[in-house]
Amino acid sequence: KEKEKEKEKKRERERRKVFGVIVADLLDPGGLLRQGALEDLRFATEHLLREGGVVLPARVVVRGMCVQSAQLRGENRVQPGAQGQGLDVQLLDTFSLNSLMSIDLPTLDHAQLSAPADVAVFDLAALKPSHSAGVDVAAVADGHVDGIVFWFRLEVCEGITLETLPAFRQGHATEIRDTDAHPPHWRQAAWMLKDPMPVSEGEMLHLSISAAGSYLAWDVT
């Protein structure tokens, strides 16, 4: 009887899998994954997607690079000599943390300290509760890393990809570049380091990312 009950439960679970295709809207216009997007998609693929079903996009690739940017640091940290009601509030920076920011990379005043790299790949039909990945990159100039700028490449299906950084938008075999007349609606994101990290040209750096659900945390060593 117990075996029959288990078989019936399994058949019931399979009957609930009614969808052959799941189309996922994963990205927020601000440049980050939507809150709970991967968790919801993981539930849907496990409980609602039929065997042999398709998820669109099929994969999401997280791309990133190290940058130096006084503009980013100025927007993210208390600046030397900053005053609040006549008081020096610079000590508040003691409590600052690594943090995520929404940015517009094409208009950001910055220096690129590493080449763009594919750091992590999410197979959307086989998501896990947590995910970690990393890649080694070489510093392309002397400077100090203020943060890691990142964006996404959506691999919709074979031959069709789309990147959320304008210069890398791609379609069917031809590159699609955004123009002033048709500005992109996606921004990019930056993971700010608590303290700038000095680097020298040619120095090898390790970019790593850990994902707990849809929250992405970065590190550079």
Sequence and secondary structure as in RCSB ss.txt:
>XXXX:A:sequence
KEKEKEKEKKRERERRKVFGVIVADLLDPGGLLRQGALEDLRFATEHLLREGGVVLPARVVVRGMCVQSAQLRGE
NRVQPGAQGQGLDVQLLDTFSLNSLMSIDLPTLDHAQLSAPADVAVFDLAALKPSHSAGVDVAAVADGHVDGIVF
WFRLEVCEGITLETLPAFRQGHATEIRDTDAHPPHWRQAAWMLKDPMPVSEGEMLHLSISAAGSYLAWDVT
>XXXX:A:secstr
 HHHHHHHHHHHHHHH  EEEEE   B TTSSB TTHHHHHHHHHHHTEEEEEEEESSEEEEEEEEEE HHHHHH
HS  TT EETTEE GGGGGG   EEEEE GGG   EE B  EEEEEEETTS  SEEEEEEEEEB SSEEEEEEEE
EEEEEEETTEEEESSGGG B SSSB   BTTB  S  EEEEEEEEEEEE TT EEEEEEEEETTEEEEEE 
